[in-house]
Amino acid sequence: MSKCPRPFYTNKHSTQTLQQGLDEYYAVNPNLTNPKKLPPEFAKILLAHDVSHIIYGCDTGMYDELKLLPLIWWTSKYKFHDHLSTLQDSTISPVIRVMYDDLIKQHGVFWLYSSIFLVLPKLLPELIVMLWKNRQRQCYLPFLNFEPLLERSLLEIRQDFDLLPLIK
C-alpha cells in the first residue's frame, strides 16, 4: 500500500475545480512530462489526457491508465476513430510516445507490459459494466475543448456529464 494519500481529485465527490485538480495531478506526479514544455500541437492532446485523469478521478496506476481510454471514448466527444486518426497523424502521434516513454522511464518496459497483462483480466468486468452503462449516453464531455471547464468544480462536471456512476 502506498504511503501517500490518494489525491483529492480521485474522490468522486471532490469539490476542487478542474484547475485545482490538474495542479494537484502535476504536484503528485512530478515525473510526468509537463505539456507546457512541449510544442502546442503536442501539448493540447497531452493536456487533454491529463485533464481526463482529473475528471474521471483516475490516478496513474496501470488499472486506471487502462480504464481511462475506454472512459474517454464512451463518454466524451473523442471517439475510438478519433484516437486511431491521432495515432496516424505524424504531427500529433509523437505525444502518445511521450506518455509511454514517461511510464517506461518511471517503471521500466518489463513493468509496463507485465502489469498490462496482470491488470487487464481484473479490469475487463468493470469495462463491460461501463460499456453497458453508457449505451444510451447522449451528453458527451468535451475532450480537446476542456478550457471552459477549468474553473468548475469536479463534482459539478461529473454530475452534469453523468460521470459519477463510473467513478469509484
C-alpha positions in Angstrom: 0.0 0.0 0.0 1.2 3.5 -0.9 2.4 5.7 2.0 1.0 8.7 0.2 -2.7 9.5 0.5 -4.7 9.3 -2.7 -5.0 12.7 -4.4 -8.2 14.7 -3.7 -9.2 14.7 -7.3 -9.7 11.0 -7.2 -12.5 11.4 -4.7 -15.7 11.1 -6.8 -17.3 13.9 -4.8 -14.3 16.3 -4.9 -15.3 19.9 -5.0 -11.9 21.1 -6.3 -12.0 23.0 -9.5 -10.7 21.1 -12.5 -7.7 23.5 -12.5 -7.0 22.7 -8.8 -7.2 19.0 -9.6 -4.8 19.5 -12.5 -2.4 21.4 -10.3 -2.6 18.6 -7.8 -2.1 16.0 -10.5 1.2 17.6 -11.6 2.3 18.1 -8.0 1.9 14.4 -7.1 3.3 13.2 -10.5 6.4 15.3 -10.9 7.9 12.7 -13.2 5.3 13.3 -15.9 6.1 15.4 -18.9 4.5 18.8 -18.4 2.6 19.9 -21.5 3.7 23.5 -21.0 7.2 22.4 -22.0 6.0 20.9 -25.4 5.1 22.5 -28.7 1.4 23.5 -28.8 0.3 20.7 -31.2 1.7 18.1 -28.8 0.6 19.9 -25.6 -3.1 20.0 -26.5 -3.6 16.3 -26.6 -1.3 15.5 -23.7 -3.1 18.1 -21.6 -6.5 16.7 -22.6 -5.3 13.3 -21.5 -4.1 14.7 -18.2 -7.4 16.6 -17.7 -9.2 13.3 -18.3 -7.3 11.8 -15.4 -8.8 14.5 -13.2 -12.3 14.5 -14.5 -12.6 10.7 -14.3 -10.8 10.5 -10.9 -8.1 8.2 -12.3 -4.6 8.0 -10.9 -1.6 7.0 -12.9 -1.5 3.3 -11.8 -1.9 0.8 -14.6 -5.5 -0.1 -13.7 -6.7 3.5 -14.1 -4.5 4.1 -17.2 -6.1 1.1 -18.9 -9.6 2.2 -17.8 -9.1 5.8 -19.0 -9.2 5.4 -22.8 -12.4 3.5 -22.9 -13.9 6.0 -20.5 -12.9 8.8 -22.8 -14.2 7.0 -25.9 -17.6 6.2 -24.4 -18.3 9.4 -22.5 -16.6 12.2 -24.4 -16.6 13.7 -27.9 -13.3 11.9 -28.6 -14.1 8.5 -30.0 -12.1 5.5 -30.9 -11.9 6.6 -34.6 -10.5 9.9 -33.4 -7.9 8.1 -31.4 -6.9 6.0 -34.5 -6.6 9.2 -36.5 -4.5 10.7 -33.8 -2.2 7.7 -33.8 -1.7 8.0 -37.5 -1.2 11.8 -37.5 2.6 12.4 -37.9 2.4 15.8 -36.1 0.4 14.5 -33.0 1.4 10.8 -32.7 4.7 11.6 -31.0 2.9 12.9 -28.0 1.5 9.4 -27.5 5.1 8.2 -27.5 5.8 10.7 -24.7 3.1 9.2 -22.5 4.5 5.7 -23.0 8.1 6.9 -22.5 7.0 8.5 -19.2 5.7 5.2 -18.0 8.8 3.3 -19.2 11.1 5.9 -17.6 9.3 5.6 -14.3 8.8 1.8 -14.1 10.6 0.1 -17.0 9.5 -1.9 -20.0 9.0 -5.2 -18.2 6.7 -3.5 -15.6 4.7 -1.8 -18.4 3.8 -5.0 -20.3 3.6 -7.4 -17.3 1.3 -5.0 -15.5 -1.0 -4.7 -18.5 -1.1 -8.5 -18.7 -1.9 -8.8 -15.0 -4.3 -5.9 -14.7 -6.4 -6.4 -17.8 -8.3 -9.5 -16.5 -9.3 -7.6 -13.3 -10.4 -4.6 -15.4 -12.5 -6.4 -18.0 -15.6 -6.9 -15.8 -15.6 -3.1 -14.9 -15.2 -2.2 -18.6 -18.2 -4.4 -19.5 -20.3 -2.6 -16.8 -19.1 0.8 -18.0 -19.9 0.0 -21.6 -23.4 -1.2 -20.6 -24.0 2.0 -18.5 -23.0 4.2 -21.5 -25.0 2.6 -24.2 -27.7 5.3 -24.0 -25.4 8.2 -23.4 -26.5 11.5 -25.0 -24.4 14.1 -23.2 -20.7 14.0 -24.1 -17.8 15.6 -22.3 -15.6 17.9 -24.4 -12.1 16.3 -24.8 -9.9 18.7 -26.6 -12.0 21.8 -25.7 -12.0 21.4 -21.9 -10.8 25.0 -21.1 -14.4 26.3 -20.2 -14.5 23.6 -17.5 -11.3 24.6 -15.7 -12.9 26.8 -13.1 -15.9 24.5 -12.5 -15.9 22.0 -9.6 -15.2 18.4 -10.4 -18.4 17.3 -8.7 -20.4 19.7 -10.9 -18.7 18.5 -14.0 -19.2 14.8 -13.0 -22.8 15.5 -12.3 -23.5 17.5 -15.4 -22.0 14.8 -17.7 -23.4 11.9 -15.7 -20.0 10.5 -14.8 -20.5 9.8 -11.0 -21.7 6.2 -11.6 -18.5 5.5 -13.5 -16.1 6.7 -10.7 -15.4 4.5 -7.7 
